[in-house]
Amino acid sequence: MITEHAPLDVRPGQEAAFERGFARAKDLIAASPGFVSLELLRSIETPSRYLLLARWERLEDHTEGFRKSAAYEDWKALLHHFYDPFPTVEHFQIVAHAG
Amino acid sequence: MITEHAPLDVRPGQEAAFERGFARAKDLIAASPGFVSLELLRSIETPSRYLLLARWERLEDHTEGFRKSAAYEDWKALLHHFYDPFPTVEHFQIVAHAG
C-alpha cells in the first residue's frame, strides 16, 4: 500500500466552498480501482491549509488509473480552482508504525 | 483526535541510521499520555524525505505533554541531528474521510 500526500493551500475565504466541493469529489476517488481510503485534514495553525492523505494499493492505481480516468476530469473541475499554489503531490511507503 | 504532521528531510546517506534511531525512539513517543498511533513514511520520489504522522487525543498531549517531557529530550538526542533543514511541524483536524 502507498500513501498519496497532497498539501492543499485553499484560497483564503473559499474554505467552506472547498469543503462542499470535496464532499462531492470524494466519491469519485473512492470509486477508483485500487483506492483504499482517504482523509482530508485541516491545519490548526493555518486554517486555509488542508492535507489530503489517500491510500492506494499500488502507486500506479493513483498515477495511471485515477489520473488518466474520466473521473479525474470531474475531480479537477470540482477542486483545482480552489488551490493557490497548485499542490505538489508526493507518494510514500510505510517504514514503521506504532499504536 | 488530532494529527501531528512532520516532514523529515534526512541528510542524504544517513537514511539507514535514521531508521535505526527511529526504531528506538518510537517507544518514547508511544508511551506518552494521549498518544494514539504513528506512521513513519518514506517518500518514493525523494528517498531522503520521510513523513511522521502521529495521532494524539488532544493537541496539548503533543505540544505540552510530550514536548515538555524527559522522554522528549531522549527523542531529540536520537533523531534531531539527522534533519536538514529542521522540520516544521503542523497539527491537523479531520474534515472528511472515505474507505
N, CA and C atoms of all chains as a GROMACS GRO file, in nm:
protein
  594
    1MET      N    1   0.084  -0.120   0.000
    1MET     CA    2   0.000   0.000   0.000
    1MET      C    3   0.088   0.125   0.000
    2ILE      N    4   0.046   0.227  -0.072
    2ILE     CA    5   0.120   0.353  -0.073
    2ILE      C    6   0.026   0.466  -0.028
    3THR      N    7   0.089   0.575   0.019
    3THR     CA    8   0.015   0.692   0.065
    3THR      C    9   0.042   0.808  -0.029
    4GLU      N   10  -0.063   0.862  -0.085
    4GLU     CA   11  -0.056   0.987  -0.162
    4GLU      C   12  -0.069   1.102  -0.064
    5HIS      N   13   0.022   1.199  -0.074
    5HIS     CA   14   0.030   1.310   0.020
    5HIS      C   15   0.021   1.440  -0.059
    6ALA      N   16  -0.085   1.516  -0.034
    6ALA     CA   17  -0.104   1.641  -0.110
    6ALA      C   18  -0.142   1.753  -0.014
    7PRO      N   19  -0.049   1.845   0.012
    7PRO     CA   20  -0.084   1.965   0.091
    7PRO      C   21  -0.164   2.058   0.000
    8LEU      N   22  -0.281   2.100   0.046
    8LEU     CA   23  -0.374   2.177  -0.037
    8LEU      C   24  -0.393   2.315   0.024
    9ASP      N   25  -0.332   2.415  -0.037
    9ASP     CA   26  -0.349   2.553   0.010
    9ASP      C   27  -0.467   2.613  -0.064
   10VAL      N   28  -0.575   2.634   0.011
   10VAL     CA   29  -0.701   2.685  -0.047
   10VAL      C   30  -0.701   2.838  -0.037
   11ARG      N   31  -0.751   2.903  -0.141
   11ARG     CA   32  -0.758   3.050  -0.140
   11ARG      C   33  -0.837   3.093  -0.016
   12PRO      N   34  -0.778   3.180   0.066
   12PRO     CA   35  -0.847   3.222   0.189
   12PRO      C   36  -0.986   3.277   0.160
   13GLY      N   37  -1.082   3.237   0.240
   13GLY     CA   38  -1.222   3.275   0.220
   13GLY      C   39  -1.302   3.171   0.146
   14GLN      N   40  -1.233   3.076   0.079
   14GLN     CA   41  -1.303   2.974   0.000
   14GLN      C   42  -1.305   2.838   0.069
   15GLU      N   43  -1.272   2.836   0.198
   15GLU     CA   44  -1.262   2.709   0.268
   15GLU      C   45  -1.395   2.633   0.269
   16ALA      N   46  -1.506   2.702   0.298
   16ALA     CA   47  -1.634   2.632   0.307
   16ALA      C   48  -1.676   2.577   0.170
   17ALA      N   49  -1.653   2.656   0.065
   17ALA     CA   50  -1.686   2.610  -0.070
   17ALA      C   51  -1.598   2.491  -0.109
   18PHE      N   52  -1.472   2.497  -0.073
   18PHE     CA   53  -1.382   2.384  -0.100
   18PHE      C   54  -1.431   2.257  -0.029
   19GLU      N   55  -1.470   2.271   0.096
   19GLU     CA   56  -1.516   2.152   0.170
   19GLU      C   57  -1.644   2.094   0.109
   20ARG      N   58  -1.731   2.181   0.059
   20ARG     CA   59  -1.851   2.130  -0.009
   20ARG      C   60  -1.812   2.059  -0.139
   21GLY      N   61  -1.717   2.117  -0.213
   21GLY     CA   62  -1.669   2.053  -0.336
   21GLY      C   63  -1.604   1.920  -0.308
   22PHE      N   64  -1.527   1.916  -0.200
   22PHE     CA   65  -1.459   1.790  -0.167
   22PHE      C   66  -1.559   1.682  -0.130
   23ALA      N   67  -1.665   1.721  -0.058
   23ALA     CA   68  -1.766   1.622  -0.019
   23ALA      C   69  -1.827   1.554  -0.141
   24ARG      N   70  -1.837   1.627  -0.252
   24ARG     CA   71  -1.887   1.566  -0.376
   24ARG      C   72  -1.775   1.488  -0.445
   25ALA      N   73  -1.656   1.544  -0.446
   25ALA     CA   74  -1.545   1.485  -0.522
   25ALA      C   75  -1.497   1.353  -0.461
   26LYS      N   76  -1.513   1.336  -0.332
   26LYS     CA   77  -1.451   1.217  -0.270
   26LYS      C   78  -1.512   1.088  -0.321
   27ASP      N   79  -1.637   1.091  -0.365
   27ASP     CA   80  -1.696   0.969  -0.421
   27ASP      C   81  -1.628   0.928  -0.551
   28LEU      N   82  -1.574   1.027  -0.624
   28LEU     CA   83  -1.505   0.997  -0.750
   28LEU      C   84  -1.378   0.918  -0.725
   29ILE      N   85  -1.300   0.962  -0.626
   29ILE     CA   86  -1.173   0.895  -0.597
   29ILE      C   87  -1.200   0.762  -0.528
   30ALA      N   88  -1.301   0.758  -0.442
   30ALA     CA   89  -1.329   0.636  -0.366
   30ALA      C   90  -1.374   0.522  -0.455
   31ALA      N   91  -1.428   0.555  -0.573
   31ALA     CA   92  -1.475   0.452  -0.665
   31ALA      C   93  -1.365   0.403  -0.759
   32SER      N   94  -1.245   0.462  -0.751
   32SER     CA   95  -1.139   0.430  -0.846
   32SER      C   96  -1.072   0.297  -0.808
   33PRO      N   97  -1.040   0.212  -0.906
   33PRO     CA   98  -0.976   0.083  -0.874
   33PRO      C   99  -0.846   0.102  -0.796
   34GLY      N  100  -0.828   0.022  -0.691
   34GLY     CA  101  -0.707   0.030  -0.610
   34GLY      C  102  -0.715   0.131  -0.497
   35PHE      N  103  -0.823   0.209  -0.492
   35PHE     CA  104  -0.840   0.304  -0.381
   35PHE      C  105  -0.861   0.226  -0.252
   36VAL      N  106  -0.794   0.269  -0.144
   36VAL     CA  107  -0.809   0.204  -0.014
   36VAL      C  108  -0.886   0.294   0.082
   37SER      N  109  -0.838   0.416   0.102
   37SER     CA  110  -0.904   0.507   0.196
   37SER      C  111  -0.847   0.647   0.177
   38LEU      N  112  -0.913   0.745   0.236
   38LEU     CA  113  -0.858   0.880   0.236
   38LEU      C  114  -0.900   0.952   0.362
   39GLU      N  115  -0.819   1.052   0.394
   39GLU     CA  116  -0.853   1.151   0.497
   39GLU      C  117  -0.829   1.288   0.437
   40LEU      N  118  -0.921   1.379   0.461
   40LEU     CA  119  -0.896   1.521   0.436
   40LEU      C  120  -0.882   1.587   0.573
   41LEU      N  121  -0.768   1.651   0.594
   41LEU     CA  122  -0.735   1.713   0.722
   41LEU      C  123  -0.720   1.863   0.702
   42ARG      N  124  -0.746   1.940   0.808
   42ARG     CA  125  -0.733   2.085   0.802
   42ARG      C  126  -0.635   2.132   0.909
   43SER      N  127  -0.544   2.220   0.870
   43SER     CA  128  -0.441   2.267   0.962
   43SER      C  129  -0.501   2.351   1.075
   44ILE      N  130  -0.454   2.327   1.196
   44ILE     CA  131  -0.494   2.409   1.310
   44ILE      C  132  -0.420   2.543   1.306
   45GLU      N  133  -0.291   2.542   1.268
   45GLU     CA  134  -0.211   2.664   1.269
   45GLU      C  135  -0.241   2.755   1.149
   46THR      N  136  -0.277   2.696   1.036
   46THR     CA  137  -0.301   2.771   0.912
   46THR      C  138  -0.431   2.719   0.851
   47PRO      N  139  -0.547   2.776   0.891
   47PRO     CA  140  -0.675   2.713   0.856
   47PRO      C  141  -0.709   2.709   0.706
   48SER      N  142  -0.637   2.781   0.622
   48SER     CA  143  -0.662   2.768   0.479
   48SER      C  144  -0.579   2.654   0.418
   49ARG      N  145  -0.502   2.586   0.501
   49ARG     CA  146  -0.420   2.474   0.453
   49ARG      C  147  -0.487   2.342   0.491
   50TYR      N  148  -0.505   2.257   0.391
   50TYR     CA  149  -0.559   2.123   0.410
   50TYR      C  150  -0.452   2.022   0.369
   51LEU      N  151  -0.478   1.897   0.404
   51LEU     CA  152  -0.388   1.789   0.367
   51LEU      C  153  -0.472   1.671   0.324
   52LEU      N  154  -0.450   1.625   0.203
   52LEU     CA  155  -0.515   1.503   0.156
   52LEU      C  156  -0.416   1.388   0.170
   53LEU      N  157  -0.458   1.287   0.244
   53LEU     CA  158  -0.384   1.161   0.254
   53LEU      C  159  -0.472   1.053   0.195
   54ALA      N  160  -0.430   0.997   0.082
   54ALA     CA  161  -0.508   0.891   0.019
   54ALA      C  162  -0.422   0.766   0.012
   55ARG      N  163  -0.483   0.656   0.042
   55ARG     CA  164  -0.411   0.527   0.040
   55ARG      C  165  -0.456   0.450  -0.084
   56TRP      N  166  -0.356   0.397  -0.154
   56TRP     CA  167  -0.379   0.320  -0.276
   56TRP      C  168  -0.307   0.186  -0.263
   57GLU      N  169  -0.364   0.085  -0.328
   57GLU     CA  170  -0.297  -0.046  -0.323
   57GLU      C  171  -0.160  -0.038  -0.388
   58ARG      N  172  -0.150   0.028  -0.505
   58ARG     CA  173  -0.024   0.039  -0.578
   58ARG      C  174  -0.008   0.184  -0.627
   59LEU      N  175   0.115   0.228  -0.644
   59LEU     CA  176   0.142   0.363  -0.694
   59LEU      C  177   0.065   0.390  -0.824
   60GLU      N  178   0.064   0.293  -0.913
   60GLU     CA  179   0.001   0.311  -1.044
   60GLU      C  180  -0.150   0.327  -1.036
   61ASP      N  181  -0.210   0.276  -0.928
   61ASP     CA  182  -0.354   0.296  -0.914
   61ASP      C  183  -0.388   0.445  -0.907
   62HIS      N  184  -0.296   0.524  -0.849
   62HIS     CA  185  -0.315   0.668  -0.847
   62HIS      C  186  -0.263   0.735  -0.975
   63THR      N  187  -0.136   0.709  -1.006
   63THR     CA  188  -0.071   0.787  -1.111
   63THR      C  189  -0.121   0.751  -1.251
   64GLU      N  190  -0.157   0.627  -1.271
   64GLU     CA  191  -0.206   0.585  -1.402
   64GLU      C  192  -0.358   0.569  -1.402
   65GLY      N  193  -0.408   0.493  -1.304
   65GLY     CA  194  -0.551   0.462  -1.303
   65GLY      C  195  -0.637   0.585  -1.281
   66PHE      N  196  -0.621   0.648  -1.165
   66PHE     CA  197  -0.711   0.760  -1.134
   66PHE      C  198  -0.682   0.881  -1.222
   67ARG      N  199  -0.553   0.916  -1.233
   67ARG     CA  200  -0.520   1.041  -1.303
   67ARG      C  201  -0.553   1.037  -1.452
   68LYS      N  202  -0.564   0.920  -1.510
   68LYS     CA  203  -0.596   0.910  -1.652
   68LYS      C  204  -0.742   0.871  -1.675
   69SER      N  205  -0.822   0.878  -1.570
   69SER     CA  206  -0.964   0.839  -1.580
   69SER      C  207  -1.051   0.958  -1.614
   70ALA      N  208  -1.172   0.929  -1.662
   70ALA     CA  209  -1.272   1.035  -1.683
   70ALA      C  210  -1.311   1.098  -1.549
   71ALA      N  211  -1.312   1.017  -1.441
   71ALA     CA  212  -1.349   1.071  -1.309
   71ALA      C  213  -1.252   1.180  -1.266
   72TYR      N  214  -1.126   1.170  -1.308
   72TYR     CA  215  -1.028   1.271  -1.268
   72TYR      C  216  -1.060   1.406  -1.331
   73GLU      N  217  -1.117   1.405  -1.450
   73GLU     CA  218  -1.157   1.532  -1.511
   73GLU      C  219  -1.264   1.601  -1.427
   74ASP      N  220  -1.357   1.521  -1.373
   74ASP     CA  221  -1.461   1.577  -1.285
   74ASP      C  222  -1.400   1.625  -1.153
   75TRP      N  223  -1.307   1.547  -1.100
   75TRP     CA  224  -1.235   1.584  -0.976
   75TRP      C  225  -1.167   1.719  -0.994
   76LYS      N  226  -1.095   1.734  -1.104
   76LYS     CA  227  -1.025   1.860  -1.131
   76LYS      C  228  -1.124   1.975  -1.138
   77ALA      N  229  -1.235   1.955  -1.208
   77ALA     CA  230  -1.333   2.063  -1.225
   77ALA      C  231  -1.393   2.104  -1.091
   78LEU      N  232  -1.408   2.007  -1.001
   78LEU     CA  233  -1.466   2.037  -0.870
   78LEU      C  234  -1.367   2.107  -0.778
   79LEU      N  235  -1.238   2.078  -0.791
   79LEU     CA  236  -1.143   2.115  -0.685
   79LEU      C  237  -1.027   2.204  -0.727
   80HIS      N  238  -0.974   2.190  -0.847
   80HIS     CA  239  -0.844   2.250  -0.875
   80HIS      C  240  -0.845   2.403  -0.869
   81HIS      N  241  -0.959   2.464  -0.894
   81HIS     CA  242  -0.964   2.611  -0.892
   81HIS      C  243  -0.954   2.669  -0.751
   82PHE      N  244  -0.964   2.585  -0.649
   82PHE     CA  245  -0.951   2.635  -0.512
   82PHE      C  246  -0.805   2.653  -0.468
   83TYR      N  247  -0.710   2.596  -0.539
   83TYR     CA  248  -0.573   2.584  -0.489
   83TYR      C  249  -0.484   2.699  -0.536
   84ASP      N  250  -0.406   2.752  -0.442
   84ASP     CA  251  -0.305   2.852  -0.475
   84ASP      C  252  -0.198   2.848  -0.367
   85PRO      N  253  -0.078   2.798  -0.397
   85PRO     CA  254  -0.033   2.748  -0.527
   85PRO      C  255  -0.090   2.610  -0.558
   86PHE      N  256  -0.066   2.564  -0.680
   86PHE     CA  257  -0.110   2.431  -0.718
   86PHE      C  258  -0.028   2.328  -0.639
   87PRO      N  259  -0.092   2.227  -0.584
   87PRO     CA  260  -0.022   2.137  -0.491
   87PRO      C  261   0.084   2.049  -0.557
   88THR      N  262   0.186   2.017  -0.478
   88THR     CA  263   0.287   1.919  -0.515
   88THR      C  264   0.253   1.788  -0.444
   89VAL      N  265   0.224   1.687  -0.523
   89VAL     CA  266   0.185   1.557  -0.468
   89VAL      C  267   0.307   1.467  -0.457
   90GLU      N  268   0.320   1.401  -0.343
   90GLU     CA  269   0.425   1.301  -0.325
   90GLU      C  270   0.360   1.169  -0.284
   91HIS      N  271   0.436   1.061  -0.301
   91HIS     CA  272   0.389   0.929  -0.261
   91HIS      C  273   0.488   0.869  -0.162
   92PHE      N  274   0.435   0.802  -0.062
   92PHE     CA  275   0.516   0.749   0.046
   92PHE      C  276   0.486   0.602   0.071
   93GLN      N  277   0.591   0.534   0.121
   93GLN     CA  278   0.577   0.395   0.166
   93GLN      C  279   0.597   0.387   0.315
   94ILE      N  280   0.533   0.292   0.379
   94ILE     CA  281   0.544   0.280   0.524
   94ILE      C  282   0.681   0.223   0.563
   95VAL      N  283   0.739   0.282   0.667
   95VAL     CA  284   0.867   0.234   0.721
   95VAL      C  285   0.846   0.175   0.861
   96ALA      N  286   0.765   0.241   0.943
   96ALA     CA  287   0.743   0.197   1.081
   96ALA      C  288   0.607   0.246   1.127
   97HIS      N  289   0.552   0.178   1.223
   97HIS     CA  290   0.426   0.225   1.282
   97HIS      C  291   0.419   0.179   1.427
   98ALA      N  292   0.331   0.244   1.501
   98ALA     CA  293   0.308   0.209   1.641
   98ALA      C  294   0.166   0.247   1.676
   99GLY      N  295   0.110   0.177   1.775
   99GLY     CA  296  -0.023   0.210   1.824
   99GLY      C  297  -0.132   0.150   1.737
  100MET      N  298  -0.949   1.380   1.815
  100MET     CA  299  -0.814   1.336   1.781
  100MET      C  300  -0.750   1.434   1.683
  101ILE      N  301  -0.622   1.459   1.699
  101ILE     CA  302  -0.551   1.545   1.605
  101ILE      C  303  -0.432   1.469   1.545
  102THR      N  304  -0.387   1.519   1.430
  102THR     CA  305  -0.275   1.458   1.360
  102THR      C  306  -0.157   1.553   1.360
  103GLU      N  307  -0.046   1.507   1.414
  103GLU     CA  308   0.081   1.579   1.404
  103GLU      C  309   0.146   1.542   1.272
  104HIS      N  310   0.189   1.642   1.196
  104HIS     CA  311   0.243   1.621   1.061
  104HIS      C  312   0.382   1.683   1.057
  105ALA      N  313   0.483   1.600   1.035
  105ALA     CA  314   0.621   1.649   1.034
  105ALA      C  315   0.695   1.590   0.915
  106PRO      N  316   0.721   1.672   0.811
  106PRO     CA  317   0.807   1.626   0.701
  106PRO      C  318   0.952   1.628   0.750
  107LEU      N  319   1.020   1.516   0.735
  107LEU     CA  320   1.154   1.500   0.791
  107LEU      C  321   1.253   1.480   0.677
  108ASP      N  322   1.332   1.583   0.649
  108ASP     CA  323   1.435   1.572   0.546
  108ASP      C  324   1.564   1.527   0.613
  109VAL      N  325   1.602   1.403   0.584
  109VAL     CA  326   1.719   1.341   0.647
  109VAL      C  327   1.841   1.367   0.558
  110ARG      N  328   1.954   1.395   0.624
  110ARG     CA  329   2.076   1.419   0.547
  110ARG      C  330   2.103   1.297   0.457
  111PRO      N  331   2.120   1.320   0.326
  111PRO     CA  332   2.140   1.208   0.234
  111PRO      C  333   2.258   1.120   0.278
  112GLY      N  334   2.238   0.991   0.273
  112GLY     CA  335   2.339   0.894   0.318
  112GLY      C  336   2.314   0.846   0.459
  113GLN      N  337   2.230   0.918   0.535
  113GLN     CA  338   2.206   0.882   0.675
  113GLN      C  339   2.070   0.816   0.696
  114GLU      N  340   2.007   0.773   0.586
  114GLU     CA  341   1.872   0.718   0.596
  114GLU      C  342   1.868   0.593   0.683
  115ALA      N  343   1.962   0.502   0.664
  115ALA     CA  344   1.959   0.376   0.740
  115ALA      C  345   1.981   0.403   0.889
  116ALA      N  346   2.074   0.494   0.921
  116ALA     CA  347   2.100   0.528   1.061
  116ALA      C  348   1.977   0.596   1.123
  117PHE      N  349   1.912   0.683   1.044
  117PHE     CA  350   1.790   0.747   1.093
  117PHE      C  351   1.683   0.643   1.123
  118GLU      N  352   1.665   0.548   1.034
  118GLU     CA  353   1.560   0.447   1.056
  118GLU      C  354   1.591   0.362   1.180
  119ARG      N  355   1.719   0.334   1.204
  119ARG     CA  356   1.755   0.261   1.327
  119ARG      C  357   1.726   0.347   1.450
  120GLY      N  358   1.761   0.475   1.443
  120GLY     CA  359   1.731   0.565   1.554
  120GLY      C  360   1.582   0.575   1.580
  121PHE      N  361   1.506   0.582   1.470
  121PHE     CA  362   1.361   0.595   1.487
  121PHE      C  363   1.302   0.470   1.551
  122ALA      N  364   1.354   0.354   1.515
  122ALA     CA  365   1.303   0.229   1.573
  122ALA      C  366   1.318   0.229   1.724
  123ARG      N  367   1.424   0.294   1.774
  123ARG     CA  368   1.440   0.308   1.920
  123ARG      C  369   1.352   0.420   1.974
  124ALA      N  370   1.345   0.530   1.901
  124ALA     CA  371   1.275   0.648   1.952
  124ALA      C  372   1.124   0.629   1.958
  125LYS      N  373   1.072   0.543   1.874
  125LYS     CA  374   0.924   0.537   1.866
  125LYS      C  375   0.863   0.487   1.996
  126ASP      N  376   0.936   0.408   2.073
  126ASP     CA  377   0.882   0.364   2.202
  126ASP      C  378   0.867   0.481   2.300
  127LEU      N  379   0.949   0.585   2.284
  127LEU     CA  380   0.939   0.702   2.371
  127LEU      C  381   0.807   0.777   2.348
  128ILE      N  382   0.775   0.797   2.221
  128ILE     CA  383   0.653   0.872   2.189
  128ILE      C  384   0.530   0.785   2.216
  129ALA      N  385   0.541   0.657   2.188
  129ALA     CA  386   0.425   0.568   2.204
  129ALA      C  387   0.384   0.554   2.350
  130ALA      N  388   0.476   0.579   2.442
  130ALA     CA  389   0.446   0.568   2.585
  130ALA      C  390   0.392   0.699   2.643
  131SER      N  391   0.384   0.805   2.563
  131SER     CA  392   0.345   0.936   2.615
  131SER      C  393   0.192   0.944   2.632
  132PRO      N  394   0.144   1.003   2.740
  132PRO     CA  395  -0.002   1.012   2.761
  132PRO      C  396  -0.072   1.082   2.644
  133GLY      N  397  -0.183   1.026   2.599
  133GLY     CA  398  -0.258   1.083   2.489
  133GLY      C  399  -0.212   1.038   2.352
  134PHE      N  400  -0.101   0.963   2.345
  134PHE     CA  401  -0.057   0.909   2.216
  134PHE      C  402  -0.158   0.808   2.166
  135VAL      N  403  -0.190   0.814   2.037
  135VAL     CA  404  -0.285   0.720   1.977
  135VAL      C  405  -0.211   0.625   1.883
  136SER      N  406  -0.140   0.678   1.785
  136SER     CA  407  -0.070   0.593   1.688
  136SER      C  408   0.026   0.679   1.608
  137LEU      N  409   0.116   0.614   1.535
  137LEU     CA  410   0.203   0.688   1.443
  137LEU      C  411   0.235   0.601   1.324
  138GLU      N  412   0.271   0.672   1.216
  138GLU     CA  413   0.330   0.609   1.099
  138GLU      C  414   0.453   0.689   1.062
  139LEU      N  415   0.560   0.620   1.030
  139LEU     CA  416   0.675   0.683   0.965
  139LEU      C  417   0.673   0.636   0.820
  140LEU      N  418   0.668   0.731   0.728
  140LEU     CA  419   0.658   0.703   0.585
  140LEU      C  420   0.782   0.757   0.516
  141ARG      N  421   0.818   0.696   0.403
  141ARG     CA  422   0.935   0.740   0.326
  141ARG      C  423   0.892   0.774   0.184
  142SER      N  424   0.938   0.887   0.134
  142SER     CA  425   0.898   0.933   0.000
  142SER      C  426   0.954   0.842  -0.108
  143ILE      N  427   0.869   0.811  -0.205
  143ILE     CA  428   0.913   0.735  -0.322
  143ILE      C  429   0.992   0.826  -0.417
  144GLU      N  430   0.947   0.951  -0.433
  144GLU     CA  431   1.012   1.043  -0.527
  144GLU      C  432   1.143   1.101  -0.473
  145THR      N  433   1.153   1.118  -0.342
  145THR     CA  434   1.270   1.181  -0.277
  145THR      C  435   1.307   1.095  -0.156
  146PRO      N  436   1.389   0.991  -0.176
  146PRO     CA  437   1.407   0.891  -0.069
  146PRO      C  438   1.472   0.941   0.059
  147SER      N  439   1.530   1.061   0.060
  147SER     CA  440   1.582   1.113   0.187
  147SER      C  441   1.473   1.189   0.264
  148ARG      N  442   1.354   1.195   0.208
  148ARG     CA  443   1.243   1.264   0.276
  148ARG      C  444   1.149   1.161   0.340
  149TYR      N  445   1.124   1.182   0.467
  149TYR     CA  446   1.031   1.099   0.544
  149TYR      C  447   0.915   1.188   0.590
  150LEU      N  448   0.812   1.121   0.638
  150LEU     CA  449   0.696   1.193   0.691
  150LEU      C  450   0.652   1.121   0.818
  151LEU      N  451   0.648   1.195   0.927
  151LEU     CA  452   0.592   1.141   1.051
  151LEU      C  453   0.450   1.190   1.066
  152LEU      N  454   0.359   1.096   1.077
  152LEU     CA  455   0.218   1.126   1.109
  152LEU      C  456   0.190   1.062   1.244
  153ALA      N  457   0.167   1.145   1.345
  153ALA     CA  458   0.137   1.092   1.479
  153ALA      C  459  -0.002   1.140   1.519
  154ARG      N  460  -0.077   1.051   1.576
  154ARG     CA  461  -0.213   1.084   1.620
  154ARG      C  462  -0.212   1.097   1.772
  155TRP      N  463  -0.275   1.206   1.818
  155TRP     CA  464  -0.285   1.235   1.960
  155TRP      C  465  -0.431   1.259   1.996
  156GLU      N  466  -0.465   1.228   2.119
  156GLU     CA  467  -0.604   1.252   2.161
  156GLU      C  468  -0.636   1.402   2.157
  157ARG      N  469  -0.543   1.485   2.206
  157ARG     CA  470  -0.563   1.630   2.212
  157ARG      C  471  -0.434   1.698   2.168
  158LEU      N  472  -0.446   1.818   2.115
  158LEU     CA  473  -0.328   1.895   2.072
  158LEU      C  474  -0.225   1.906   2.185
  159GLU      N  475  -0.272   1.933   2.306
  159GLU     CA  476  -0.183   1.955   2.419
  159GLU      C  477  -0.106   1.829   2.459
  160ASP      N  478  -0.160   1.713   2.424
  160ASP     CA  479  -0.085   1.590   2.454
  160ASP      C  480   0.049   1.590   2.382
  161HIS      N  481   0.053   1.651   2.263
  161HIS     CA  482   0.179   1.664   2.191
  161HIS      C  483   0.257   1.787   2.236
  162THR      N  484   0.191   1.904   2.228
  162THR     CA  485   0.265   2.030   2.244
  162THR      C  486   0.308   2.054   2.388
  163GLU      N  487   0.229   2.010   2.482
  163GLU     CA  488   0.262   2.031   2.623
  163GLU      C  489   0.317   1.902   2.685
  164GLY      N  490   0.240   1.794   2.668
  164GLY     CA  491   0.277   1.669   2.736
  164GLY      C  492   0.409   1.612   2.685
  165PHE      N  493   0.413   1.576   2.558
  165PHE     CA  494   0.533   1.510   2.507
  165PHE      C  495   0.651   1.605   2.498
  166ARG      N  496   0.627   1.725   2.443
  166ARG     CA  497   0.741   1.815   2.418
  166ARG      C  498   0.806   1.866   2.547
  167LYS      N  499   0.734   1.863   2.656
  167LYS     CA  500   0.793   1.908   2.782
  167LYS      C  501   0.833   1.793   2.873
  168SER      N  502   0.837   1.673   2.819
  168SER     CA  503   0.870   1.554   2.898
  168SER      C  504   1.020   1.524   2.892
  169ALA      N  505   1.064   1.445   2.987
  169ALA     CA  506   1.203   1.396   2.983
  169ALA      C  507   1.224   1.306   2.862
  170ALA      N  508   1.120   1.231   2.823
  170ALA     CA  509   1.132   1.142   2.707
  170ALA      C  510   1.165   1.220   2.580
  171TYR      N  511   1.114   1.345   2.572
  171TYR     CA  512   1.140   1.425   2.452
  171TYR      C  513   1.288   1.461   2.440
  172GLU      N  514   1.356   1.476   2.552
  172GLU     CA  515   1.500   1.502   2.547
  172GLU      C  516   1.573   1.384   2.484
  173ASP      N  517   1.529   1.262   2.520
  173ASP     CA  518   1.590   1.142   2.459
  173ASP      C  519   1.554   1.132   2.310
  174TRP      N  520   1.429   1.166   2.278
  174TRP     CA  521   1.383   1.167   2.138
  174TRP      C  522   1.472   1.260   2.055
  175LYS      N  523   1.493   1.380   2.106
  175LYS     CA  524   1.576   1.478   2.034
  175LYS      C  525   1.717   1.425   2.013
  176ALA      N  526   1.772   1.366   2.119
  176ALA     CA  527   1.911   1.317   2.110
  176ALA      C  528   1.923   1.205   2.007
  177LEU      N  529   1.818   1.124   1.995
  177LEU     CA  530   1.822   1.013   1.900
  177LEU      C  531   1.801   1.059   1.756
  178LEU      N  532   1.726   1.168   1.735
  178LEU     CA  533   1.676   1.196   1.600
  178LEU      C  534   1.713   1.332   1.542
  179HIS      N  535   1.722   1.436   1.623
  179HIS     CA  536   1.724   1.570   1.564
  179HIS      C  537   1.848   1.598   1.480
  180HIS      N  538   1.958   1.530   1.507
  180HIS     CA  539   2.080   1.557   1.429
  180HIS      C  540   2.072   1.502   1.287
  181PHE      N  541   1.970   1.422   1.257
  181PHE     CA  542   1.956   1.371   1.120
  181PHE      C  543   1.890   1.470   1.025
  182TYR      N  544   1.828   1.575   1.076
  182TYR     CA  545   1.740   1.659   0.993
  182TYR      C  546   1.812   1.781   0.936
  183ASP      N  547   1.789   1.807   0.808
  183ASP     CA  548   1.837   1.928   0.743
  183ASP      C  549   1.747   1.959   0.626
  184PRO      N  550   1.665   2.062   0.631
  184PRO     CA  551   1.650   2.158   0.741
  184PRO      C  552   1.574   2.100   0.858
  185PHE      N  553   1.569   2.174   0.967
  185PHE     CA  554   1.493   2.130   1.082
  185PHE      C  555   1.343   2.134   1.046
  186PRO      N  556   1.268   2.030   1.081
  186PRO     CA  557   1.130   2.021   1.034
  186PRO      C  558   1.035   2.125   1.093
  187THR      N  559   0.937   2.160   1.012
  187THR     CA  560   0.824   2.242   1.056
  187THR      C  561   0.707   2.150   1.083
  188VAL      N  562   0.664   2.147   1.208
  188VAL     CA  563   0.555   2.058   1.249
  188VAL      C  564   0.423   2.135   1.243
  189GLU      N  565   0.321   2.071   1.188
  189GLU     CA  566   0.186   2.127   1.188
  189GLU      C  567   0.091   2.024   1.249
  190HIS      N  568  -0.024   2.073   1.293
  190HIS     CA  569  -0.127   1.986   1.351
  190HIS      C  570  -0.255   2.002   1.270
  191PHE      N  571  -0.323   1.892   1.249
  191PHE     CA  572  -0.442   1.892   1.163
  191PHE      C  573  -0.558   1.823   1.233
  192GLN      N  574  -0.678   1.867   1.192
  192GLN     CA  575  -0.802   1.804   1.237
  192GLN      C  576  -0.871   1.740   1.119
  193ILE      N  577  -0.943   1.632   1.144
  193ILE     CA  578  -1.011   1.563   1.034
  193ILE      C  579  -1.131   1.644   0.986
  194VAL      N  580  -1.147   1.648   0.853
  194VAL     CA  581  -1.262   1.714   0.791
  194VAL      C  582  -1.352   1.611   0.723
  195ALA      N  583  -1.291   1.515   0.653
  195ALA     CA  584  -1.368   1.415   0.579
  195ALA      C  585  -1.284   1.289   0.567
  196HIS      N  586  -1.352   1.178   0.549
  196HIS     CA  587  -1.279   1.053   0.525
  196HIS      C  588  -1.365   0.961   0.440
  197ALA      N  589  -1.299   0.863   0.380
  197ALA     CA  590  -1.369   0.763   0.298
  197ALA      C  591  -1.288   0.635   0.303
  198GLY      N  592  -1.357   0.523   0.285
  198GLY     CA  593  -1.288   0.394   0.279
  198GLY      C  594  -1.259   0.338   0.416
   0.00000   0.00000   0.00000
